[in-house]
Amino acid sequence: MSWDEESDSIMTADELFSASFQGDYEDEQPWDAVRVLRRRDSDQVFQTAAAYCRSEIPIHRARALDVLAQLGAGKPVAERHHFNDSVSIAAAHLDDEDPLVARSAAWALAHLQGERAISSLISLSKCADAQVRRAVAVGMAGSDRPDAINTLVELMEDDDDEVRNWATFGLGNVGFGSLDSPDIREALRRRLNDSFSEVRDEAVWGLARRRDPAALRLLMHRLNSEEWIDGDEMAAAEVLGLDYDAPVETLLTGLTNLVHN
């Protein structure tokens, strides 16, 4: 029996919260406790988390926000009874005096998403903390709001590699590539020569999803080489409307026909 399975069956919510406060923030065991609490999605877990968000101890506030970030995740929003309250609590902690708590609040909103969460995050796009800016980029993903798109374009020029990576991913995938404009393509093209390889990958895939001829040729070149990666296959399959396990030869034939027709 794993730690998660055992704790699901025998540990109380209070015991799990106590376990989440132990050790260093990135330690695995405290995060195990957080994950169990998220799955429970009960009134007791929410009320206890809300109470800890008012604690004078920063790690209590941070862990409580980590729980609220994905409380009941996987369910439709309408079935997540504490969703709106969780958004409100997280937004209220964005300017927390402790950096760890402020980061947890930003990441909570990034996971919760929704219109209110996105609006709260946009104002943090120029935050000095790269972790917060990274959360902003993650939180914008999937939104077709003009201000969210503009925020992603802005963050694609960030000094931090992972901020640019998540922002490029977000813009490349918005509308699964169906949202298109000259400005979006130009923003993605600027990242084709990025110093970080993962950003370059996301730019290629984002442009290919929009059937940009140059990106399709670049994707073909990659698939013809010995250095292609899974994302190349997935992007090609998405463009062609094929299953992800389609043979590379089939993908290359489809892309060739697409480019020349």
For each residue, the residues with C-beta under 8 A, 3 or more apart:
1: 5 6
2: 5 6
3: 6 7 29 32
4: 7 8 32 35 36
5: 1 2 8 9
6: 1 2 3 9 10 11
7: 3 4 10 11 16 19 32 33 36
8: 4 5 11 36 39 40
9: 5 6
10: 6 7
11: 6 7 8 15 16 19 33 36
12: 15 16
13: 16 17 37 40 42 44 45 48
14: 17 18 48
15: 11 12 18 19
16: 7 11 12 13 19 20 33 36 37
17: 13 14 20 21 33 37 48 49 52 63 64 67
18: 14 15 21 22
19: 7 11 15 16 22 29 30 32 33
20: 16 17 30 31 33 34 37 63 66 67
21: 17 18 30 57 59 60 63
22: 18 19 27 29 30
23: 27 29 30
24: 27
25: 30 59 62 100
26: 31
27: 22 23 24 30 31
28: 31 32
29: 3 19 22 23 32 33
30: 19 20 21 22 23 25 27 33 34 63
31: 20 26 27 28 34 35 66
32: 3 4 7 19 28 29 35 36
33: 7 11 16 17 19 20 29 30 36 37
34: 20 30 31 37 38 63 66 67
35: 4 31 32 38 39
36: 4 7 8 11 16 32 33 39 40
37: 13 16 17 20 33 34 40 45 49 67 71
38: 34 35 41 67 69 70 71 72 73
39: 8 35 36
40: 8 13 36 37 44 45
41: 38 45 46 71 72 75 80 81 82
42: 13 45 46
43: 46 47 81 82
44: 13 40 47 48
45: 13 37 40 41 42 48 49 67 71
46: 41 42 43 49 50 68 71 81 82 85 86
47: 43 44 50 51
48: 13 14 17 44 45 51 52 64
49: 17 37 45 46 52 53 64 65 67 68 71
50: 46 47 53 54 64 68 85 89
51: 47 48 54 55 64
52: 17 48 49 55 60 61 63 64
53: 49 50 60 61 64 65 68 89 93
54: 50 51 61
55: 51 52 60 61 64
56:
57: 21 60 61
58: 61 62 96 98 100 101
59: 21 25 62 63 100
60: 21 52 53 55 57 63 64
61: 52 53 54 55 57 58 64 65 93 96 98 101 104
62: 25 58 59 65 66 98 100 101 103 104
63: 17 20 21 30 34 52 59 60 66 67 104
64: 17 48 49 50 51 52 53 55 60 61 67 68
65: 49 53 61 62 68 69 89 90 93 101 104 105 107 108
66: 20 31 34 62 63 69 104 107 108
67: 17 20 34 37 38 45 49 63 64 70 71
68: 46 49 50 53 64 65 71 82 86 89 90 108 112
69: 38 65 66 86 90 104 107 108 110 111 112
70: 38 67 73 111
71: 37 38 41 45 46 49 67 68 80 82 83 86
72: 38 41 75 79 80 81 82 83
73: 38 70 80 111
74:
75: 41 72 79 80
76: 79 80
77: 80 83 114
78:
79: 72 75 76
80: 41 71 72 73 75 76 77 83
81: 41 43 46 72
82: 41 43 46 68 71 72 85 86
83: 71 72 77 80 86 87 112 114
84: 87 88 116
85: 46 50 82 88 89
86: 46 68 69 71 82 83 89 90 108 112
87: 83 84 90 91 109 112 114 116 117 120
88: 84 85 91 92 116
89: 50 53 65 68 85 86 92 93
90: 65 68 69 86 87 93 94 105 108 109 112 117 120
91: 87 88 94 105 109 116 117 120
92: 88 89 105
93: 53 61 65 89 90 96 101 102 104 105
94: 90 91 102 105 106 109 120 124
95: 102
96: 58 61 93 101 102 105
97: 101
98: 58 61 62 101 102
99: 102 103 129
100: 25 58 59 62 103 104
101: 58 61 62 65 93 96 97 98 104 105
102: 93 94 95 96 98 99 105 106 129 132
103: 62 99 100 106 107 129 131 132 135
104: 61 62 63 65 66 69 93 100 101 107 108
105: 65 90 91 92 93 94 96 101 102 108 109
106: 94 102 103 109 110 121 124 127 131 132 135 136 139
107: 65 66 69 103 104 110 111 131 135 138
108: 65 66 68 69 86 90 104 105 111 112
109: 87 90 91 94 105 106 112 113 117 120 121 135 139
110: 69 106 107 113 117 121 135 136 138 139
111: 69 70 73 107 108 138 139
112: 68 69 83 86 87 90 108 109 117
113: 109 110 117 118 139 142 143
114: 77 83 87 117 118
115: 118 119 145
116: 84 87 88 91 119 120
117: 87 90 91 109 110 112 113 114 120 121 139
118: 113 114 115 121 122 139 140 143 145 148
119: 115 116 122 123
120: 87 90 91 94 109 116 117 123 124
121: 106 109 110 117 118 124 125 135 136 139 140
122: 118 119 125 136 140 147 148 151
123: 119 120
124: 94 106 120 121 127 132 133 135 136
125: 121 122 133 136 151 154 155
126: 133
127: 106 124 132 133 136
128:
129: 99 102 103 132 133
130: 133 134 158 159 160 162 163
131: 103 106 107 134 135
132: 102 103 106 124 127 129 135 136
133: 124 125 126 127 129 130 136 137 155 158 160 163
134: 130 131 137 138 160 162 163 166
135: 103 106 107 109 110 121 124 131 132 138 139
136: 106 110 121 122 124 125 127 132 133 139 140 151 155
137: 133 134 140 141 152 155 163 166 167 170
138: 107 110 111 134 135 141 166 170
139: 106 109 110 111 113 117 118 121 135 136
140: 118 121 122 136 137 143 148 149 151 152 155 167 170
141: 137 138 152 166 169 170 173 174
142: 113 170 173 174
143: 113 118 140 148 149 174
144: 148 149 174 175 179
145: 115 118 148 149
146: 149 150
147: 122 150 151
148: 118 122 140 143 144 145 151 152
149: 140 143 144 145 146 152 153 171 174 179 184
150: 146 147 153 154
151: 122 125 136 140 147 148 154 155
152: 137 140 141 148 149 155 156 167 170 171 174 187
153: 149 150 156 157 167 171 183 184 187
154: 125 150 151 157 158 167
155: 125 133 136 137 140 151 152 158 163 164 166 167
156: 152 153 164 167 168 171 187 190 191
157: 153 154 164 190
158: 130 133 154 155 163 164 167
159: 130 163
160: 130 133 134 163 164
161: 164 165 195 196 198 199
162: 130 134 165 166
163: 130 133 134 137 155 158 159 160 166 167
164: 155 156 157 158 160 161 167 168 191 194 196 199
165: 161 162 168 169 196 198 199 202
166: 134 137 138 141 155 162 163 169 170
167: 137 140 152 153 154 155 156 158 163 164 170 171
168: 156 164 165 171 172 188 191 194 199 202 203 206
169: 141 165 166 172 173 202 206
170: 137 138 140 141 142 152 166 167 173 174
171: 149 152 153 156 167 168 174 184 187 188 206
172: 168 169 177 188 202 203 205 206 207 209
173: 141 142 169 170 176 177 206 209
174: 141 142 143 144 149 152 170 171 177 179 184
175: 144 178 179
176: 173 209 238
177: 172 173 174 180 206 209 210 238 239
178: 175
179: 144 149 174 175 184
180: 177 184 185 210
181: 184 185
182: 185 186
183: 153 186 187
184: 149 153 171 174 179 180 181 187 188 210
185: 180 181 182 188 189 207 210 212
186: 182 183 189 190
187: 152 153 156 171 183 184 190 191
188: 168 171 172 184 185 191 192 203 206 207
189: 185 186 192 203 207
190: 156 157 186 187 193 203
191: 156 164 168 187 188 194 199 200 202 203
192: 188 189 200 203 204 207 218
193: 190 200
194: 164 168 191 197 199 200 203
195: 161 199
196: 161 164 165 199 200
197: 194 200 201
198: 161 165 201 202
199: 161 164 165 168 191 194 195 196 202 203
200: 191 192 193 194 196 197 203 204
201: 197 198 204 205 229 231
202: 165 168 169 172 191 198 199 205 206
203: 168 172 188 189 190 191 192 194 199 200 206 207
204: 192 200 201 207 208 215 218 219 222 232 235
205: 172 201 202 208 209 219 231 232 234 235
206: 168 169 171 172 173 177 188 202 203 209 210
207: 172 185 188 189 192 203 204 210 212 214 215
208: 204 205 211 212 215 216 218 219 235 236 239
209: 172 173 176 177 205 206 235 238 239
210: 177 180 184 185 206 207 215
211: 208 216 239 258
212: 185 207 208 215 216
213: 216 217 259
214: 207 217 218
215: 204 207 208 210 212 218 219
216: 208 211 212 213 219 220 239 255 258 259
217: 213 214 220 221 259
218: 192 204 208 214 215 221 222
219: 204 205 208 215 216 222 223 232 235 236 239 255
220: 216 217 223 224 252 255 256 259
221: 217 218 224 225
222: 204 218 219 225 227 228 229 232
223: 219 220 228 232 233 236 248 251 252 255
224: 220 221 228 252
225: 221 222 228
226:
227: 222
228: 222 223 224 225 232 233 248
229: 201 222 232 233
230: 233 234
231: 201 205 234 235
232: 204 205 219 222 223 228 229 235 236
233: 223 228 229 230 236 237 244 246 248 251
234: 205 230 231 237 238 244
235: 204 205 208 209 219 231 232 238 239
236: 208 219 223 232 233 239 240 242 251 254 255
237: 233 234 240 241 242 243 244 246 251
238: 176 177 209 234 235 241
239: 177 208 209 211 216 219 235 236 254 255 258
240: 236 237 246 251 254 255 258
241: 237 238
242: 236 237 246 250 251 254
243: 237 246
244: 233 234 237
245:
246: 233 237 240 242 243 250 251
247: 250 251
248: 223 228 233 251 252
249: 252 253
250: 242 246 247 253 254
251: 223 233 236 237 240 242 246 247 248 254 255
252: 220 223 224 248 249 255 256
253: 249 250 256 257
254: 236 239 240 242 250 251 257 258
255: 216 219 220 223 236 239 240 251 252 258 259
256: 220 252 253 259 260
257: 253 254 260 261
258: 211 216 239 240 254 255 261
259: 213 216 217 220 255 256
260: 256 257
261: 257 258
